[in-house]
Amino acid sequence: MDANTEELRAAHDVLAELYAERLADALDRMPVERAVLDLFCDLTLAADLGINVGDVGCGTGRLAPYLAGKGLAPWGVDLSPEMIRVAQRDHAAFRFDVADLRELPFEDASLVGVVCWYSLIFLAPADRHAAFGELYRVIKPGGYLVTAFKAGSSQVRRAGRSANLGVEFDLYWQTPQEMERSVTDAGFTTVFWGGVPADGPDSPAQGYLLARKAVVDPPR
């Protein structure tokens, strides 16, 4: 494991309990995020390809009950063992495993959809091709990928200090155009994109992107 990945994992091990405390009811306060997830759920179920979806970068597992309530069967994975421990503790009805986004544990074309909720913001440019290739690999033809991300200028940022827990890590607030390019370069087709403007100079805009894997793979 490279140094940046190790730093990221160690930091989120420290942050796990804080995330569980602060984000447990976050969706209740975010109607736009619920609407995007609802669109993903509706389209995924309408594809009639099954109900198994991946929650990649699941953190403390807070999305699992919501996805299950819509009729899907989520399987969460996260880089941080402590995040997974908290997810298993707080949402024992669901499956959670430690895994790297660049090497997912799912079989080829085994999922009808994947949710990446603010988990792609940690990908360095050099890792994006492999990561989006993995997402494409595990989704069934005709299935969907949805992501929420912080929209910005794409430059690396140092985060974590504000938690006052002695951790720091890199993240990237990508432009919507850059995020869409990564998705389409991997072979997906954009279905929906949107965003919410920043509410202050130190707060980024929120971006949302929903894409579909073609029923028949395009020629490579």
C-alpha positions in Angstrom: 0.0 0.0 0.0 1.4 3.4 -1.0 2.0 6.1 1.6 -1.0 8.3 0.6 -3.4 5.4 0.8 -2.0 4.3 4.1 -2.4 7.9 5.4 -6.0 8.0 4.1 -6.9 4.7 5.7 -5.3 5.6 9.1 -7.1 9.0 9.1 -10.5 7.5 8.5 -9.9 4.9 11.1 -9.6 7.8 13.5 -12.6 9.6 12.1 -15.0 6.7 12.1 -16.8 7.4 15.3 -17.0 11.1 14.5 -18.6 10.3 11.1 -21.1 8.0 12.8 -22.1 10.7 15.2 -22.4 13.6 12.8 -23.6 11.9 9.6 -26.1 9.3 10.8 -29.1 11.5 9.9 -27.5 13.6 7.2 -29.9 12.3 4.4 -32.8 13.6 6.5 -31.5 17.1 6.0 -30.6 16.8 2.3 -33.6 16.5 0.0 -31.5 16.9 -3.1 -29.3 14.0 -2.2 -32.4 11.9 -1.5 -33.8 12.8 -4.9 -30.6 11.8 -6.7 -30.4 8.5 -4.8 -34.1 7.9 -5.5 -33.5 8.4 -9.2 -30.7 5.9 -9.1 -32.9 3.4 -7.2 -35.8 3.8 -9.5 -33.7 3.3 -12.7 -31.8 0.5 -11.2 -34.9 -1.4 -10.3 -36.5 -0.6 -13.6 -33.5 -2.2 -15.4 -34.8 -5.6 -14.0 -31.3 -7.0 -13.6 -31.5 -7.9 -10.0 -31.2 -5.9 -6.7 -27.6 -6.3 -5.7 -25.7 -2.9 -5.5 -22.3 -1.9 -4.2 -21.8 1.0 -1.8 -18.2 1.8 -2.6 -16.5 3.9 0.0 -19.5 3.2 2.3 -17.9 4.8 5.4 -20.1 4.0 8.4 -22.7 2.4 6.3 -25.3 5.2 6.6 -26.7 4.7 3.1 -27.4 1.0 3.5 -30.8 1.3 5.3 -31.9 3.9 2.7 -31.0 1.8 -0.3 -32.6 -1.3 1.3 -35.8 0.7 2.0 -36.0 1.4 -1.7 -35.8 -2.3 -2.5 -32.1 -2.8 -3.2 -29.6 -5.1 -1.5 -26.5 -3.1 -0.7 -23.0 -4.5 0.0 -20.7 -1.8 1.4 -16.9 -1.7 1.1 -14.5 0.8 2.5 -10.7 1.2 2.7 -10.9 1.9 6.5 -11.2 -1.2 8.8 -12.5 1.0 11.5 -15.2 2.5 9.3 -16.2 -1.1 8.4 -16.3 -2.1 12.1 -18.6 0.8 12.9 -20.8 0.0 9.9 -21.1 -3.6 11.0 -22.0 -2.5 14.5 -24.6 0.1 13.6 -26.1 -1.7 10.6 -25.7 -5.3 11.4 -28.3 -6.5 8.9 -26.0 -5.6 5.9 -22.8 -6.9 4.5 -19.6 -4.7 4.8 -16.0 -5.5 3.9 -12.7 -3.8 3.8 -11.6 -3.2 0.2 -9.7 -0.8 -2.0 -11.7 1.1 -4.8 -8.9 0.2 -7.2 -9.4 -3.6 -6.6 -13.0 -4.3 -5.7 -14.1 -7.7 -4.3 -17.1 -8.0 -6.6 -17.3 -10.5 -9.5 -17.4 -9.2 -13.1 -20.8 -7.8 -14.0 -22.3 -8.9 -10.7 -24.0 -5.7 -9.6 -27.0 -3.9 -11.1 -25.5 -0.6 -9.7 -22.9 1.1 -7.6 -23.1 4.1 -5.4 -20.0 6.2 -4.8 -21.1 8.8 -2.3 -18.2 11.3 -1.8 -15.8 8.4 -2.1 -14.2 9.4 -5.5 -12.9 12.7 -4.1 -9.9 10.8 -2.6 -8.6 9.5 -6.0 -5.4 11.0 -7.1 -5.3 11.6 -10.9 -3.0 8.6 -11.4 -5.5 6.3 -9.8 -8.6 7.3 -11.6 -8.3 5.2 -14.7 -7.9 2.0 -12.7 -10.7 2.9 -10.3 -13.3 3.8 -12.9 -12.3 0.7 -14.8 -13.1 -1.4 -11.7 -16.5 0.3 -11.4 -17.2 -0.5 -15.0 -16.1 -4.1 -14.6 -18.4 -4.9 -11.7 -21.6 -3.4 -13.0 -23.9 -5.4 -15.3 -24.5 -4.2 -18.8 -27.5 -1.9 -18.5 -26.7 -1.1 -14.8 -26.0 2.2 -13.2 -23.3 4.2 -11.4 -24.2 7.2 -9.2 -21.7 9.5 -7.5 -21.8 12.6 -5.3 -18.7 14.7 -5.1 -17.3 18.1 -4.1 -17.0 20.3 -7.1 -14.0 22.5 -7.4 -10.8 23.2 -9.4 -9.4 19.7 -9.3 -6.3 20.7 -7.3 -5.2 18.5 -4.4 -6.3 19.8 -1.0 -5.2 18.8 2.6 -8.2 17.9 4.7 -8.8 16.6 8.2 -7.4 19.3 10.4 -10.8 20.8 11.2 -11.7 17.6 13.1 -9.0 18.4 15.7 -8.1 14.7 15.9 -4.5 15.0 14.6 -5.2 13.6 11.1 -4.7 14.9 7.6 -5.2 13.4 4.1 -5.4 14.5 0.5 -8.6 15.0 -1.4 -9.6 16.5 -4.8 -12.6 18.7 -5.5 -12.9 17.8 -9.2 -14.7 19.9 -11.8 -18.0 18.4 -13.0 -16.4 18.2 -16.5 -13.5 16.2 -15.2 -15.7 13.8 -13.3 -17.9 13.2 -16.3 -14.8 12.6 -18.5 -13.6 9.9 -16.1 -17.0 8.2 -16.2 -17.4 8.4 -20.0 -13.8 7.4 -20.7 -14.5 4.2 -18.6 -17.4 3.4 -21.0 -20.4 4.8 -19.2 -23.0 7.1 -20.7 -24.2 10.1 -18.7 -27.9 9.9 -17.8 -28.1 12.8 -15.4 -25.8 15.4 -13.9 -26.6 18.3 -11.6 -25.3 20.2 -8.6 -26.0 22.6 -5.7 -24.1 25.9 -5.6 -21.6 26.6 -2.8 -23.2 28.3 0.2 -20.0 30.2 1.2 -16.4 30.9 0.1 -15.0 28.0 2.1 -17.7 25.5 1.1 -17.6 23.7 -2.3 -20.4 23.2 -4.6 -21.9 19.7 -4.6 -21.9 17.7 -7.8 -24.0 14.7 -8.8 -23.6 12.3 -11.7 -25.6 9.3 -12.8 -24.4 7.1 -15.6 -25.3 3.8 -17.3 -23.3 1.0 -18.6 -24.3 0.1 -22.1 -26.3 -3.1 -22.6 -23.7 -4.2 -25.1 -20.0 -3.3 -24.5 -18.7 -0.8 -27.1 -15.7 -2.0 -29.2 -12.4 -1.2 -27.6 
